[in-house]
Amino acid sequence: MARGRRRHARPQARRLAGVCRGVAALAAPAVGPRGGGPGALARRGRRLRGRRSLHAGTAGAVKVLVRADASLALGSGHVMRCRTLAAELQRRGHGVTFACRPLDGHLLELLRAGGFETAALPLDPHVTTGLEPIGDAQALADAQACVQLAGALDWVVVDHYGLGARWEQVLRNAGARVLALDDLADRLHSCDLLLDQNPGGAERYAARVPPGTRLLVGPEWALVRPEFPALRATSLERRQRPVLQRLLVFLGGGDVAADVQVALTGALASGIPWTHVDVVLGSGVPGADAVAAQLKSFPSAVLHVQTEHMARLMADADVAITAGGGVTWEKCCLGLPSLVAVLAENQGAVVPELRARGAAVVLEPAGPPRPEDIAAALRALTPASLAAMAQAAAGMCSGQGAPRVAAQLEQGTKDG
């Protein structure tokens, strides 16, 4: 779950073409010894595009760079959803490298353990949590670092609220196509594909992308790991006989231990006789020991840290308490009823649709949950409301987004 976001100070009225021209002029001197201006940069881009086509046509493989960060403050959602797409690309025989800043709470080791190539970008003294605003000069330096470490690329996947059109244009000038992930629609892009897996309508991006950009908008494109659709039928079948015995608490991969303790306090105060409770935290989260101690108040409970078994935990749960990030679509795939706490501004985009469709109980007000609100919401659940919530959630997402997006990257490479 991504815990935060930023707003760009630049006016939305600035035309994308002007941004791209500015980037070309700024980036040209750093491209190489012969990069003397926009013309030289364009020539280099054409050379790399030619190399890309030869690479794809000869080996049948696509070379992809993923740019995303994780930290205790930012959360893990950006990296985790990109990892889902990367795993699908890897399964299809393509090469994927992750470029991340080693912030406190980064996931570089997890990515390496998954068989991905990784590159740790230089730390910026002005960016320590991943939530700080990124200026144009910083974005340009970040893009140039990616160009230098990756060489010729077919695609760049960027999932970062601080990086927009200026960053993307540098990578496009270097010969790569760009897939940008966004769910805020608050900044300009210079990309070939744009993915927003939340409901809301493609019209939000009409003035924020260049002509010809293909928009992949809606939950049908949601990047859900394959183990979730694999368990979908089993999970939906058991929800036809709803009970309220097993609870799952997952509020994201960031610094959420205090919020988890509040959720557990509410679960205890509800008076529901839970037979089992599962809690999931990210690795290195401060306060994990306090959460483990609180779980002793339940007759049966397990604390999972950076688990690879989330799909099974969700399929086995009767209800969950979660945040409103990317976990939304994993829950929907499995028809898991849930209480949703809105812990970051970017999570607010999906919440109205969940509420309108009856796919979740949204805790009010937005912000850190309160134990009394959680207790009341849990007590209000009935077998009928659980069944209706499961059906509504399952109707929003089938979990097939990752193969669909991977196919778009492959097609874009073939089209040249």
C-alpha beads as a LAMMPS data file, in Angstrom:
LAMMPS data file: protein, C-alpha beads

416 atoms
415 bonds

1 atom types
1 bond types

-500.0 500.0 xlo xhi
-500.0 500.0 ylo yhi
-500.0 500.0 zlo zhi

Masses

1 110.0

Atoms # bond

1 1 1 0.000 0.000 0.000
2 1 1 1.307 3.397 -0.887
3 1 1 0.944 5.580 2.172
4 1 1 1.398 9.025 0.650
5 1 1 1.428 11.243 -2.400
6 1 1 2.569 14.624 -3.563
7 1 1 1.128 17.491 -5.560
8 1 1 3.103 19.198 -8.309
9 1 1 3.484 22.922 -8.096
10 1 1 3.591 23.372 -11.894
11 1 1 0.283 24.650 -13.372
12 1 1 -1.803 22.036 -15.095
13 1 1 -2.305 24.443 -17.989
14 1 1 1.320 24.060 -19.123
15 1 1 1.255 22.274 -22.430
16 1 1 2.874 18.847 -22.631
17 1 1 4.708 19.745 -25.815
18 1 1 6.490 22.554 -24.015
19 1 1 7.548 20.196 -21.270
20 1 1 8.948 17.731 -23.772
21 1 1 10.923 20.421 -25.609
22 1 1 12.366 21.631 -22.310
23 1 1 13.397 18.135 -21.342
24 1 1 15.122 17.521 -24.661
25 1 1 17.144 20.694 -24.285
26 1 1 18.065 19.935 -20.672
27 1 1 18.876 16.286 -21.191
28 1 1 20.998 16.505 -24.330
29 1 1 24.357 17.353 -22.727
30 1 1 24.200 14.328 -20.428
31 1 1 23.373 11.729 -23.057
32 1 1 26.923 11.115 -24.191
33 1 1 29.998 12.637 -25.779
34 1 1 28.115 13.326 -29.010
35 1 1 24.903 14.562 -27.362
36 1 1 25.213 18.232 -28.182
37 1 1 21.550 19.211 -28.398
38 1 1 18.001 18.055 -29.108
39 1 1 18.939 16.861 -32.592
40 1 1 21.743 14.685 -31.275
41 1 1 19.427 13.331 -28.583
42 1 1 16.828 12.423 -31.205
43 1 1 19.477 10.681 -33.323
44 1 1 20.562 8.656 -30.316
45 1 1 16.916 7.754 -29.657
46 1 1 16.554 6.490 -33.230
47 1 1 19.691 4.388 -32.903
48 1 1 18.465 2.813 -29.665
49 1 1 15.023 2.155 -31.141
50 1 1 16.730 0.307 -33.983
51 1 1 18.712 -1.770 -31.544
52 1 1 15.531 -2.445 -29.604
53 1 1 13.733 -3.774 -32.668
54 1 1 16.692 -6.012 -33.532
55 1 1 16.773 -7.310 -29.960
56 1 1 13.057 -8.078 -29.876
57 1 1 12.953 -9.577 -33.350
58 1 1 15.985 -11.843 -32.889
59 1 1 15.513 -13.186 -29.398
60 1 1 11.761 -12.711 -29.031
61 1 1 12.377 -11.145 -25.627
62 1 1 11.454 -7.679 -24.394
63 1 1 13.864 -5.740 -22.173
64 1 1 12.041 -3.846 -19.418
65 1 1 13.193 -1.449 -16.697
66 1 1 10.865 -0.837 -13.739
67 1 1 11.255 2.387 -11.744
68 1 1 9.470 2.274 -8.381
69 1 1 10.317 2.894 -4.733
70 1 1 9.251 1.473 -1.382
71 1 1 9.881 2.770 2.121
72 1 1 8.403 2.576 5.603
73 1 1 6.748 5.965 5.048
74 1 1 5.717 5.415 1.424
75 1 1 4.644 1.807 1.807
76 1 1 5.222 -1.129 -0.517
77 1 1 2.307 -0.830 -2.955
78 1 1 4.151 0.699 -5.909
79 1 1 6.881 -1.936 -5.926
80 1 1 4.529 -4.830 -5.202
81 1 1 2.126 -4.122 -8.046
82 1 1 5.076 -3.645 -10.409
83 1 1 6.482 -6.949 -9.185
84 1 1 3.223 -8.595 -10.246
85 1 1 3.593 -7.274 -13.787
86 1 1 7.305 -8.108 -13.802
87 1 1 6.596 -11.702 -12.785
88 1 1 4.154 -12.071 -15.666
89 1 1 6.698 -10.630 -18.091
90 1 1 9.374 -12.919 -16.694
91 1 1 7.045 -15.895 -17.081
92 1 1 6.696 -14.972 -20.756
93 1 1 10.479 -15.007 -21.207
94 1 1 11.200 -11.286 -20.999
95 1 1 13.960 -9.581 -19.005
96 1 1 13.078 -7.220 -16.157
97 1 1 15.333 -4.993 -14.050
98 1 1 14.113 -2.933 -11.085
99 1 1 15.680 0.474 -10.388
100 1 1 14.913 1.640 -6.836
101 1 1 16.342 4.026 -4.304
102 1 1 17.517 2.140 -1.174
103 1 1 15.285 4.089 1.210
104 1 1 14.547 2.840 4.713
105 1 1 12.172 -0.063 4.119
106 1 1 13.166 -0.714 0.489
107 1 1 12.392 -4.104 -1.057
108 1 1 15.522 -4.729 -3.132
109 1 1 16.313 -8.005 -1.346
110 1 1 12.761 -9.249 -1.875
111 1 1 13.007 -8.468 -5.577
112 1 1 16.352 -10.221 -5.902
113 1 1 14.935 -13.247 -4.098
114 1 1 12.204 -13.314 -6.736
115 1 1 14.791 -13.669 -9.487
116 1 1 14.771 -10.083 -10.735
117 1 1 17.796 -8.005 -11.614
118 1 1 17.992 -4.924 -9.392
119 1 1 19.866 -1.640 -9.398
120 1 1 20.114 0.651 -6.380
121 1 1 19.944 4.250 -7.574
122 1 1 22.049 6.863 -5.772
123 1 1 20.399 8.307 -2.701
124 1 1 19.341 11.938 -2.906
125 1 1 19.991 13.846 0.355
126 1 1 16.683 15.644 -0.184
127 1 1 14.687 12.401 -0.551
128 1 1 14.830 10.225 2.562
129 1 1 11.293 8.822 2.928
130 1 1 9.986 8.752 -0.642
131 1 1 7.244 11.248 0.191
132 1 1 9.215 14.423 -0.494
133 1 1 8.382 16.552 -3.558
134 1 1 10.769 15.944 -6.466
135 1 1 11.847 18.970 -8.476
136 1 1 12.595 19.077 -12.190
137 1 1 16.360 18.902 -11.696
138 1 1 16.024 15.885 -9.400
139 1 1 13.691 14.135 -11.836
140 1 1 16.124 14.776 -14.682
141 1 1 19.042 13.341 -12.681
142 1 1 16.933 10.308 -11.791
143 1 1 16.035 9.710 -15.446
144 1 1 19.627 10.071 -16.600
145 1 1 20.751 7.547 -13.978
146 1 1 18.203 5.065 -15.317
147 1 1 19.365 5.607 -18.901
148 1 1 22.987 5.053 -17.926
149 1 1 22.410 1.869 -15.945
150 1 1 20.022 0.189 -18.379
151 1 1 21.313 0.966 -21.860
152 1 1 18.965 0.081 -24.716
153 1 1 15.456 -0.749 -23.528
154 1 1 12.173 -1.815 -25.074
155 1 1 9.976 -0.533 -22.247
156 1 1 10.240 1.461 -19.039
157 1 1 7.530 0.962 -16.417
158 1 1 7.355 3.878 -13.972
159 1 1 5.177 3.815 -10.856
160 1 1 6.102 6.925 -8.899
161 1 1 3.993 9.937 -7.913
162 1 1 7.044 12.213 -8.104
163 1 1 7.982 11.375 -11.701
164 1 1 5.963 12.621 -14.653
165 1 1 6.387 13.991 -18.163
166 1 1 9.904 15.377 -17.753
167 1 1 11.274 12.077 -16.461
168 1 1 9.348 10.018 -19.012
169 1 1 10.471 12.112 -21.974
170 1 1 14.146 11.522 -21.160
171 1 1 13.562 7.757 -21.316
172 1 1 11.564 8.059 -24.540
173 1 1 14.330 10.154 -26.101
174 1 1 16.743 7.356 -25.164
175 1 1 14.724 4.897 -27.251
176 1 1 12.356 3.288 -24.752
177 1 1 8.593 3.166 -24.750
178 1 1 7.027 4.172 -21.438
179 1 1 4.210 2.637 -19.417
180 1 1 3.212 5.025 -16.610
181 1 1 1.159 3.854 -13.628
182 1 1 -1.000 6.536 -12.076
183 1 1 -4.137 6.758 -9.967
184 1 1 -4.166 10.462 -9.153
185 1 1 -4.486 12.124 -12.580
186 1 1 -2.762 15.191 -11.144
187 1 1 0.311 15.496 -13.381
188 1 1 1.373 15.515 -17.016
189 1 1 2.723 12.388 -18.690
190 1 1 4.772 11.675 -21.793
191 1 1 4.041 7.974 -22.176
192 1 1 2.934 5.371 -24.686
193 1 1 0.653 3.511 -22.259
194 1 1 -0.968 4.764 -19.064
195 1 1 -2.401 2.355 -16.502
196 1 1 -4.868 3.404 -13.816
197 1 1 -6.419 0.306 -12.297
198 1 1 -9.059 2.231 -10.365
199 1 1 -12.557 3.154 -11.540
200 1 1 -12.974 6.776 -12.532
201 1 1 -12.948 7.107 -16.297
202 1 1 -10.271 7.674 -18.909
203 1 1 -11.431 11.259 -19.459
204 1 1 -9.429 12.325 -16.391
205 1 1 -6.256 11.881 -18.451
206 1 1 -7.400 13.518 -21.710
207 1 1 -5.369 16.693 -21.114
208 1 1 -2.501 14.967 -19.324
209 1 1 -1.099 12.609 -21.975
210 1 1 0.166 13.182 -25.525
211 1 1 -1.905 12.197 -28.569
212 1 1 -1.669 8.493 -29.300
213 1 1 -1.263 7.363 -25.693
214 1 1 -3.296 4.226 -25.019
215 1 1 -5.204 4.392 -21.729
216 1 1 -5.678 1.222 -19.692
217 1 1 -8.208 2.357 -17.105
218 1 1 -10.326 0.309 -14.704
219 1 1 -10.134 -2.779 -12.480
220 1 1 -9.973 -5.104 -15.491
221 1 1 -6.347 -3.936 -15.775
222 1 1 -5.575 -4.332 -12.047
223 1 1 -2.198 -5.959 -11.394
224 1 1 -3.211 -8.933 -9.267
225 1 1 -0.797 -11.785 -8.616
226 1 1 -1.759 -15.108 -10.272
227 1 1 -2.280 -16.936 -6.982
228 1 1 -5.402 -14.839 -6.387
229 1 1 -7.368 -15.825 -9.518
230 1 1 -6.124 -19.389 -8.914
231 1 1 -8.045 -19.398 -5.613
232 1 1 -11.017 -17.361 -6.830
233 1 1 -13.451 -20.239 -7.385
234 1 1 -12.634 -21.846 -4.026
235 1 1 -12.921 -18.566 -2.164
236 1 1 -16.225 -17.565 -3.771
237 1 1 -17.740 -20.983 -3.139
238 1 1 -17.112 -20.848 0.613
239 1 1 -18.647 -17.360 0.821
240 1 1 -22.021 -18.791 -0.103
241 1 1 -22.185 -19.972 3.534
242 1 1 -20.955 -16.858 5.369
243 1 1 -19.728 -17.008 8.955
244 1 1 -17.780 -14.566 11.098
245 1 1 -14.952 -16.478 12.736
246 1 1 -11.662 -15.756 10.964
247 1 1 -10.275 -12.205 10.758
248 1 1 -7.441 -10.862 8.591
249 1 1 -5.793 -7.495 9.337
250 1 1 -3.512 -5.928 6.716
251 1 1 -3.068 -2.167 6.586
252 1 1 -0.143 -2.048 4.174
253 1 1 3.581 -2.672 4.041
254 1 1 4.676 0.601 5.643
255 1 1 4.889 1.917 9.208
256 1 1 1.386 0.814 10.240
257 1 1 1.882 -1.093 13.503
258 1 1 0.020 1.526 15.550
259 1 1 -2.962 1.373 13.182
260 1 1 -2.923 -2.433 13.326
261 1 1 -3.052 -2.315 17.126
262 1 1 -6.094 -0.044 16.922
263 1 1 -7.762 -2.496 14.555
264 1 1 -7.072 -5.395 16.921
265 1 1 -8.442 -3.401 19.854
266 1 1 -11.630 -2.832 17.883
267 1 1 -11.858 -6.511 16.959
268 1 1 -11.621 -7.468 20.636
269 1 1 -14.162 -4.813 21.644
270 1 1 -16.658 -6.109 19.070
271 1 1 -17.339 -9.146 21.255
272 1 1 -17.228 -11.473 18.239
273 1 1 -15.828 -14.898 19.245
274 1 1 -12.981 -15.026 16.730
275 1 1 -11.569 -18.496 16.245
276 1 1 -8.470 -17.230 14.432
277 1 1 -6.805 -13.917 13.551
278 1 1 -4.085 -13.332 10.944
279 1 1 -2.094 -10.089 10.863
280 1 1 0.263 -9.189 8.015
281 1 1 3.071 -6.626 8.309
282 1 1 5.879 -5.637 5.974
283 1 1 9.487 -6.397 6.817
284 1 1 11.267 -4.115 9.270
285 1 1 8.106 -2.387 10.502
286 1 1 8.670 -0.697 13.873
287 1 1 6.283 -1.943 16.555
288 1 1 5.938 -5.497 15.288
289 1 1 6.756 -6.849 18.760
290 1 1 3.881 -4.880 20.286
291 1 1 1.508 -6.294 17.666
292 1 1 2.713 -9.823 18.432
293 1 1 2.108 -9.249 22.130
294 1 1 -1.434 -7.990 21.516
295 1 1 -2.261 -11.061 19.433
296 1 1 -1.928 -13.168 22.587
297 1 1 -5.342 -11.784 23.571
298 1 1 -6.944 -13.974 20.893
299 1 1 -7.375 -17.744 21.245
300 1 1 -5.530 -18.354 17.976
301 1 1 -3.493 -15.795 16.042
302 1 1 -0.479 -15.552 13.753
303 1 1 1.682 -12.574 12.812
304 1 1 2.978 -12.861 9.234
305 1 1 5.894 -10.660 8.125
306 1 1 6.328 -10.009 4.379
307 1 1 4.353 -13.138 3.608
308 1 1 4.147 -14.745 0.179
309 1 1 0.869 -16.454 1.161
310 1 1 -1.514 -13.507 1.133
311 1 1 -3.897 -15.154 -1.327
312 1 1 -4.377 -18.165 0.942
313 1 1 -4.815 -15.925 4.004
314 1 1 -7.509 -13.932 2.199
315 1 1 -9.263 -17.014 0.876
316 1 1 -9.406 -18.441 4.411
317 1 1 -10.608 -15.208 6.063
318 1 1 -14.284 -14.421 6.671
319 1 1 -13.674 -10.671 6.856
320 1 1 -10.672 -8.357 6.626
321 1 1 -9.668 -4.960 7.941
322 1 1 -7.507 -3.264 5.297
323 1 1 -6.441 0.046 3.848
324 1 1 -7.705 1.271 0.494
325 1 1 -4.648 0.628 -1.679
326 1 1 -3.795 -2.064 -4.202
327 1 1 -4.988 -4.764 -1.815
328 1 1 -8.499 -3.691 -2.857
329 1 1 -8.333 -5.654 -6.100
330 1 1 -6.878 -8.743 -4.481
331 1 1 -9.811 -8.763 -2.049
332 1 1 -12.291 -8.240 -4.853
333 1 1 -10.822 -11.087 -6.882
334 1 1 -11.503 -13.412 -3.935
335 1 1 -14.812 -11.823 -2.907
336 1 1 -13.454 -11.053 0.569
337 1 1 -15.762 -8.800 2.651
338 1 1 -13.844 -6.045 4.385
339 1 1 -13.735 -2.884 6.426
340 1 1 -11.628 -0.255 4.632
341 1 1 -9.664 2.529 6.308
342 1 1 -8.486 5.348 4.055
343 1 1 -4.926 5.966 5.269
344 1 1 -3.564 8.044 2.382
345 1 1 -5.013 10.564 -0.035
346 1 1 -4.353 8.453 -3.117
347 1 1 -6.537 5.666 -1.667
348 1 1 -9.583 7.902 -1.800
349 1 1 -10.020 7.386 -5.554
350 1 1 -11.392 3.867 -5.236
351 1 1 -13.370 4.212 -2.010
352 1 1 -16.504 5.907 -3.429
353 1 1 -16.942 3.105 -5.958
354 1 1 -16.518 0.415 -3.289
355 1 1 -19.136 2.131 -1.150
356 1 1 -21.534 2.676 -4.050
357 1 1 -21.382 -0.967 -5.105
358 1 1 -21.595 -2.337 -1.568
359 1 1 -18.232 -4.083 -2.041
360 1 1 -16.814 -2.961 1.325
361 1 1 -17.674 -1.104 4.507
362 1 1 -15.740 2.174 4.413
363 1 1 -14.723 3.457 7.822
364 1 1 -15.486 7.108 8.484
365 1 1 -13.899 9.552 8.828
366 1 1 -10.886 9.056 6.575
367 1 1 -7.620 8.687 8.436
368 1 1 -6.297 6.353 11.117
369 1 1 -9.045 3.992 12.301
370 1 1 -10.680 4.309 15.714
371 1 1 -11.355 1.170 17.763
372 1 1 -14.956 2.100 18.511
373 1 1 -15.735 2.555 14.806
374 1 1 -14.191 -0.802 13.949
375 1 1 -16.059 -2.551 16.755
376 1 1 -19.388 -1.063 15.656
377 1 1 -18.821 -1.923 11.994
378 1 1 -17.927 -5.524 12.829
379 1 1 -20.958 -5.953 15.086
380 1 1 -23.213 -4.678 12.296
381 1 1 -22.176 -7.465 9.914
382 1 1 -24.701 -10.243 9.269
383 1 1 -24.615 -13.392 7.115
384 1 1 -26.761 -11.593 4.548
385 1 1 -24.547 -8.494 4.427
386 1 1 -21.402 -10.628 4.184
387 1 1 -22.834 -12.582 1.251
388 1 1 -23.946 -9.426 -0.550
389 1 1 -20.565 -7.756 0.006
390 1 1 -18.718 -10.815 -1.304
391 1 1 -20.830 -10.894 -4.465
392 1 1 -20.403 -7.166 -5.104
393 1 1 -16.656 -7.298 -4.562
394 1 1 -16.180 -10.318 -6.821
395 1 1 -18.026 -8.512 -9.606
396 1 1 -15.477 -5.683 -9.661
397 1 1 -12.285 -7.587 -10.503
398 1 1 -11.480 -11.063 -11.853
399 1 1 -7.707 -10.765 -11.388
400 1 1 -6.639 -11.023 -15.050
401 1 1 -5.049 -7.586 -15.394
402 1 1 -1.370 -8.570 -15.352
403 1 1 -1.561 -10.842 -18.436
404 1 1 -3.568 -8.178 -20.257
405 1 1 -1.008 -5.449 -19.524
406 1 1 1.915 -7.726 -20.421
407 1 1 0.232 -8.448 -23.762
408 1 1 -0.018 -4.702 -24.406
409 1 1 3.747 -4.320 -23.890
410 1 1 4.446 -7.217 -26.231
411 1 1 2.129 -5.815 -28.887
412 1 1 3.659 -2.360 -28.575
413 1 1 7.113 -3.828 -29.191
414 1 1 5.919 -5.737 -32.277
415 1 1 4.238 -2.631 -33.659
416 1 1 7.563 -0.793 -33.510

Bonds

1 1 1 2
2 1 2 3
3 1 3 4
4 1 4 5
5 1 5 6
6 1 6 7
7 1 7 8
8 1 8 9
9 1 9 10
10 1 10 11
11 1 11 12
12 1 12 13
13 1 13 14
14 1 14 15
15 1 15 16
16 1 16 17
17 1 17 18
18 1 18 19
19 1 19 20
20 1 20 21
21 1 21 22
22 1 22 23
23 1 23 24
24 1 24 25
25 1 25 26
26 1 26 27
27 1 27 28
28 1 28 29
29 1 29 30
30 1 30 31
31 1 31 32
32 1 32 33
33 1 33 34
34 1 34 35
35 1 35 36
36 1 36 37
37 1 37 38
38 1 38 39
39 1 39 40
40 1 40 41
41 1 41 42
42 1 42 43
43 1 43 44
44 1 44 45
45 1 45 46
46 1 46 47
47 1 47 48
48 1 48 49
49 1 49 50
50 1 50 51
51 1 51 52
52 1 52 53
53 1 53 54
54 1 54 55
55 1 55 56
56 1 56 57
57 1 57 58
58 1 58 59
59 1 59 60
60 1 60 61
61 1 61 62
62 1 62 63
63 1 63 64
64 1 64 65
65 1 65 66
66 1 66 67
67 1 67 68
68 1 68 69
69 1 69 70
70 1 70 71
71 1 71 72
72 1 72 73
73 1 73 74
74 1 74 75
75 1 75 76
76 1 76 77
77 1 77 78
78 1 78 79
79 1 79 80
80 1 80 81
81 1 81 82
82 1 82 83
83 1 83 84
84 1 84 85
85 1 85 86
86 1 86 87
87 1 87 88
88 1 88 89
89 1 89 90
90 1 90 91
91 1 91 92
92 1 92 93
93 1 93 94
94 1 94 95
95 1 95 96
96 1 96 97
97 1 97 98
98 1 98 99
99 1 99 100
100 1 100 101
101 1 101 102
102 1 102 103
103 1 103 104
104 1 104 105
105 1 105 106
106 1 106 107
107 1 107 108
108 1 108 109
109 1 109 110
110 1 110 111
111 1 111 112
112 1 112 113
113 1 113 114
114 1 114 115
115 1 115 116
116 1 116 117
117 1 117 118
118 1 118 119
119 1 119 120
120 1 120 121
121 1 121 122
122 1 122 123
123 1 123 124
124 1 124 125
125 1 125 126
126 1 126 127
127 1 127 128
128 1 128 129
129 1 129 130
130 1 130 131
131 1 131 132
132 1 132 133
133 1 133 134
134 1 134 135
135 1 135 136
136 1 136 137
137 1 137 138
138 1 138 139
139 1 139 140
140 1 140 141
141 1 141 142
142 1 142 143
143 1 143 144
144 1 144 145
145 1 145 146
146 1 146 147
147 1 147 148
148 1 148 149
149 1 149 150
150 1 150 151
151 1 151 152
152 1 152 153
153 1 153 154
154 1 154 155
155 1 155 156
156 1 156 157
157 1 157 158
158 1 158 159
159 1 159 160
160 1 160 161
161 1 161 162
162 1 162 163
163 1 163 164
164 1 164 165
165 1 165 166
166 1 166 167
167 1 167 168
168 1 168 169
169 1 169 170
170 1 170 171
171 1 171 172
172 1 172 173
173 1 173 174
174 1 174 175
175 1 175 176
176 1 176 177
177 1 177 178
178 1 178 179
179 1 179 180
180 1 180 181
181 1 181 182
182 1 182 183
183 1 183 184
184 1 184 185
185 1 185 186
186 1 186 187
187 1 187 188
188 1 188 189
189 1 189 190
190 1 190 191
191 1 191 192
192 1 192 193
193 1 193 194
194 1 194 195
195 1 195 196
196 1 196 197
197 1 197 198
198 1 198 199
199 1 199 200
200 1 200 201
201 1 201 202
202 1 202 203
203 1 203 204
204 1 204 205
205 1 205 206
206 1 206 207
207 1 207 208
208 1 208 209
209 1 209 210
210 1 210 211
211 1 211 212
212 1 212 213
213 1 213 214
214 1 214 215
215 1 215 216
216 1 216 217
217 1 217 218
218 1 218 219
219 1 219 220
220 1 220 221
221 1 221 222
222 1 222 223
223 1 223 224
224 1 224 225
225 1 225 226
226 1 226 227
227 1 227 228
228 1 228 229
229 1 229 230
230 1 230 231
231 1 231 232
232 1 232 233
233 1 233 234
234 1 234 235
235 1 235 236
236 1 236 237
237 1 237 238
238 1 238 239
239 1 239 240
240 1 240 241
241 1 241 242
242 1 242 243
243 1 243 244
244 1 244 245
245 1 245 246
246 1 246 247
247 1 247 248
248 1 248 249
249 1 249 250
250 1 250 251
251 1 251 252
252 1 252 253
253 1 253 254
254 1 254 255
255 1 255 256
256 1 256 257
257 1 257 258
258 1 258 259
259 1 259 260
260 1 260 261
261 1 261 262
262 1 262 263
263 1 263 264
264 1 264 265
265 1 265 266
266 1 266 267
267 1 267 268
268 1 268 269
269 1 269 270
270 1 270 271
271 1 271 272
272 1 272 273
273 1 273 274
274 1 274 275
275 1 275 276
276 1 276 277
277 1 277 278
278 1 278 279
279 1 279 280
280 1 280 281
281 1 281 282
282 1 282 283
283 1 283 284
284 1 284 285
285 1 285 286
286 1 286 287
287 1 287 288
288 1 288 289
289 1 289 290
290 1 290 291
291 1 291 292
292 1 292 293
293 1 293 294
294 1 294 295
295 1 295 296
296 1 296 297
297 1 297 298
298 1 298 299
299 1 299 300
300 1 300 301
301 1 301 302
302 1 302 303
303 1 303 304
304 1 304 305
305 1 305 306
306 1 306 307
307 1 307 308
308 1 308 309
309 1 309 310
310 1 310 311
311 1 311 312
312 1 312 313
313 1 313 314
314 1 314 315
315 1 315 316
316 1 316 317
317 1 317 318
318 1 318 319
319 1 319 320
320 1 320 321
321 1 321 322
322 1 322 323
323 1 323 324
324 1 324 325
325 1 325 326
326 1 326 327
327 1 327 328
328 1 328 329
329 1 329 330
330 1 330 331
331 1 331 332
332 1 332 333
333 1 333 334
334 1 334 335
335 1 335 336
336 1 336 337
337 1 337 338
338 1 338 339
339 1 339 340
340 1 340 341
341 1 341 342
342 1 342 343
343 1 343 344
344 1 344 345
345 1 345 346
346 1 346 347
347 1 347 348
348 1 348 349
349 1 349 350
350 1 350 351
351 1 351 352
352 1 352 353
353 1 353 354
354 1 354 355
355 1 355 356
356 1 356 357
357 1 357 358
358 1 358 359
359 1 359 360
360 1 360 361
361 1 361 362
362 1 362 363
363 1 363 364
364 1 364 365
365 1 365 366
366 1 366 367
367 1 367 368
368 1 368 369
369 1 369 370
370 1 370 371
371 1 371 372
372 1 372 373
373 1 373 374
374 1 374 375
375 1 375 376
376 1 376 377
377 1 377 378
378 1 378 379
379 1 379 380
380 1 380 381
381 1 381 382
382 1 382 383
383 1 383 384
384 1 384 385
385 1 385 386
386 1 386 387
387 1 387 388
388 1 388 389
389 1 389 390
390 1 390 391
391 1 391 392
392 1 392 393
393 1 393 394
394 1 394 395
395 1 395 396
396 1 396 397
397 1 397 398
398 1 398 399
399 1 399 400
400 1 400 401
401 1 401 402
402 1 402 403
403 1 403 404
404 1 404 405
405 1 405 406
406 1 406 407
407 1 407 408
408 1 408 409
409 1 409 410
410 1 410 411
411 1 411 412
412 1 412 413
413 1 413 414
414 1 414 415
415 1 415 416
